[in-house]
Amino acid sequence: MAKVCTPEAAADRIRDGSVVTVSASSGLGCPDALLAAIGQKFQDSGRPRNLTTIHPIAAGDMYGIGGVDHLAQDGLLSCVIAGSFPSGPSRMPSPRIWQMISENRVQAYNIPSGVLYHMHREAAAHRPGILTKIGMDTFVDPQLLGGRMNECSADDVVERVSFDGEDWLYYRSIAIDVALIRGTTADEDGNITTEHEGSFLGIFDQALAVHNNGGLVIAQVKRVVKSGTLPPQAVRVPGILVDCIVVAPNQLQTTETPYDPAISGEVRPPDNTFDRIPWSPVKPMARRAAMELRKGDIVNLGFGVSALVPRILLEEEQAGAVTWVIEQGAVGGIPLLDFQFGCAGATQAIIASPDQFTLFQGGGFDQSLLSFLEIDRFGNVNVSRLATCPHVTAGVGGFIDITAQARRLVFVGMFTAGGLRLAISNGLVQIKREGKIKKLVPDVEQVTFNGRRALQQAQHVTYITERCVLRLLPEGLTVTEIAPGIDLKRDVLAQAHIKLRVSDDLQVIDPRLFDPEPMNLELAPRTK
């Protein structure tokens, strides 16, 4: 078993100045033993130094435990390029990586997750980079911020170029020296399978990009078996691409899950094993989002209130009415919540994240349910950055890949923040205490979704809050529905820092949403 080594021995092989790609999605698929060994080696010896790390999806959790935070040390990490970053509530200390970014101690760039994955494919084939519309007119566009996250990040990682009479964004390929990937089982030849993983993310693409660049591919797994005993169809990364194997028998399946065979699709849990949503002022928002769905839709799902919508369909006996697709690779089933988000139970398939992002970027789905931090007068949405408390956001993730070509978009969130307290009594929404922070503002802090571009592309855009529903129309951001019990002038128009249009046909939101009992939801048929 010449390829098997300790985490410390693997860390010894990483040279100063290396570009290192890391496969993870928070705690899902995170090669944490490897990252910890690299961090500890630096503390002990001052090596390796000046690493650049690439994270298509965040590595690490909201507590700043594990993941990239092992590497968040001055001298060890010089640059981080990520689709997303560990994030957490404002009441908690920020992860160390966010402290380094905020204090200009590390160069940092935020690039859409799907674009980062596809940059690996281009690097593997020694092609110069990606020409795409993904990110145009958002903060990733060099006409805005070019994906930079702080003042010390001076290099250009994306250009706006003209090609064949059109404007495009050009993301250059990056030569990558080291890949840190994770699987479940390796054989003695280095073939890697992922039978206990909730997703295998982009491990093949990352390994291939590094191998073809003459670099070092290190795989963390739970166990090693004899050569020739793994089913060939189960191998996700062939051994010809793998240089080192590190065994971590106690690696977690997700941030707080040692192992659950339902997460990896080895067993199919019945619908009654998934928790239903308790009654709260948030539940009507998830119900209203569910009403935007149509039977047979292919629907992407984001974090936040939107993640509750599959449980609404379960409660309404409509679980199979739509097919959920998640950026980590799950197709179908019931998306999971909290630290298991990114996984699903009872899936139809789990595909590679780069392939899922190709589906999104090409518009091969019907709609997406997402969250928002801010909305502005143009219908722009910010989910990626708040200067006052940056670590409460995870960066852009797959948001831009998903929203660029989606036919229908639903953004769900609270109308105000910072102390908002609601109650629902006798079917009426009551604002007991208004939030101090206005979320409808003249200009968002960072443009993660461009409303004017959406109108040009004829995308159908809806914003759902606890007190009203808005639509993005050519005439402007328009209130189309209002919750029962809400006063339009006092609770909606006066609580926005922008002027809102009010529909001539203003409706009251369906009262069934505000009754704790099931609402007997029937989805409209899908139309092409």
Secondary structure, DSSP 8 states (H G I E B T S, - for coil): -TTEE-HHHHHHT--TT-EEEE--BBTBT--HHHHHHHHHHHHHH--S-SEEEEESS-BS-TTS-SGGGGT-STTTEEEEEES------TTS---HHHHHHHTTSSEEEE--HHHHHHHHHHHHTT--EEEESTTTTSTTSTTTTTTB-STT--S-SEEEEEETTEEEEEEE-----EEEEE-SEEETT--EE-TT-S--TTHHHHHHHHHTTT-EEEEEESEEE-TT-S-GGGEEE-GGG--EEEE-TT--SBTTBS--TTTTTSS---GGGS-----STTHHHHHHHHTT-EET-EEEE-SSGGGGHHHHHHHTT-TTSSEEE-TTSEESSEE--GGGTT-EES-SEE--HHHHHHHHHTT-SSEEEEE-SEEETT--EE-S--TTSGGGS---TTHHHHHTT-SEEEEE--SEESS-EEEEETTEEEEEE--SEESEESS-SS-SB-HHHHHHTT-EEEEE-SSEEEEEETTEEEEEEE-TT--IIIIIGGG-SS--EEEEEEEE--GGGGSSS------EE---
